[in-house]
Each structure stands twice: as C-alpha cells, then as structure tokens.
Amino acid sequence: MDTTKDHLVRGTAWNGRLRVFAVRTTALTEELRTRHQTLPTATAAFGRTAAAGAMMGAMLKGNEKLTIQVRGDGPIGQIVIDANANGEVRGYVENAQVHLPSNQYGKLDVAGAVGRSGHIHIIKDLGMKEPYRGSIPIISGELGEDFTYYFATSEQTPSAVGLGVLVDTDGSVIQAGGFIVQLLPGLQDEDITRLEHALAAMPPVTALLDQGESPEELLRFVVGDDLQVHETTPIGFACHCSDERIEKTLISMGEAELTKIIAEDGQAQVECHFCNERYLFDRAMLEQLLDQAKLNSAN
C-alpha cells in the first residue's frame, strides 16, 4: 500500500499494555469538504469527527458499523459520521457554512462551532437485535477531549485522543488525522507518567503530518520505538446509496403518498444527506414504483 495516501494503523505498544491507532484522513476530509461545501471552521470540526470515526471503525469487526452524532449547541448543529471496519467513512454536517474568528490560540475555533454543551452519541451496529448506544455530555467542544471522555466513561477504557485538521487559505484541506492510545490492564503508574510526559511534549497532529510524518511515526512520538503494527488499512469516503435503495425508500412511503407526489409534482428528486448525490424520478418511474407499492400492500 502507498503509505503517503490516507490509511490507518492499528497496533500495540509497551509489551501489550497499550492499544494504539493512528490515521491520516487528508483526502477523506477534503472529499467531505468538497461534497458538502464546508467553510474552514466547519471543515475542521467535520474532519476531526471523521478521523475519530475512522479509528473507532477500526475497533469493529466484519460487517459491524457505527454512527457518531455530535449534537452541540454551536452554530454547526449536528455532525454525523458513519464508519465501518473496512475503512469506509461518510458523513454530513447540519450547517456547512460555519466559519468563526480564530480562537485565543490563533487556531480554528472548533469548540465555538460545535458548542460547549450538548451530547455525543455513539451507535454501534454489532449485528445484534438492538444496536449498542453510548452517550456522553460534551465537555469542551474541541472533540479530542470529548472522545477521550467518551472512552473513559462509556467504554471504561482510559484513552488519549488527538485529532487535527489543517486548512489552507483557500479553504482546502492540507492535512488531517489523529491518534488514539488506550491503556490496558497491566500498565504501571510509571508507565502512565511516561505517557503523560510524551503526550505533553508531542507537537500537534497536523504539524507532524505536514512535516511528512506517517501515522506510524505519529504513534512513535507517543510510545517510542516499542510499537508493534498489527494492521494497516486504507481509509476512504464511501456512500452506499443507490437507485435501488432510493426506490425502496419511495415504495415504503406507500400508495397514498406516491399518488400525491405524482398528482402534485409529477416527479421526485431525492438527495442523499451523506454524499449529496441527487436521484431524479420522473412520472413514468414513479408510476412503476406505485404499482410495486400496490403489490406490496396486496400481499
């Protein structure tokens, strides 16, 4: 695999006492920005959530998938990210046109866009009858700290989460990515102190990526050379909407609603929230779907 492209590494460190993930999501975040036409502050919040989603997706197996919903009281509104164990990520933001003055550190004001109160919800489809749901209050709005709090409280796994998005003057994405370091049983007090010192001394994620460092090297800044990479996975945007899926959605609306659409509009245009693809159904197509809806109700 070309390691200059978006990818995720998963591994362990310190003789199995740490579980580690790191990801580059630069192309993914730029695609999300382009599809949804986000302004810089919205891009940063969106991209940080996408990087977290990509790494949390890597914690799943097989066909499992998850959805992250960030619902703060800031102007961006809701941020939604879907991710799975295969490195596929998609998402949308409620208000893409959010750009705020820089914060006190001269950085994009992600917390101002997200809001400093609200909740983050994690829904995991693990193939069970009911999905797993976890929820935490937003504690900072910067998102890295919020996901750190999520792992500690909802999953009882002390973790350190770093997320970053570097946006150019023209609004395009220069770098994006992140890391998650999780503490496992057996970690000693001196290990925790060593980890805290490493995290405190670590440059920002995007600064390292912009210097050409890889996700593997991001992790070495935290854990040193005692890093065992177990898996490397390509990361990319993927949306599973299709004509067939949209048709099923329209049929499920039932006879009365389809009849009303045909009579009043003569066509239907459906837009996917996640990828902004538009699906147009003319009168003849809608009449075919109406016939199918009638068959379904008859059965």
Buried (B, 14 or more C-beta within 10 A) or exposed (E): EEEEEBBBBBBBBBEEBBBBBBBBBBBBBBBBBBBBEBBBBBBBBBBBBBBBBBBBBBBBEEEBBBBBBBBBEBBBBBBBBBBBBBBBBBBBBBBBEBBBEEBEEEBBBBBBBBBBEBEBBBBBBBEEEEBBEBBBEBBBBBBBBBBBBBBBBBBEBBBBBBBBBBBEEEBEBBBBBBBBBBBBEEBEEEBEEBBEEBBEEBEBBBEBBBEEBBBBBBBBBBBEEEBEBEEBBEBBBBBEBEEEEBBEEBBEBBBEEBBEBBEEEEEBEBEBBBBEEEBEBEEEBBBEBBEBBBEEEEE
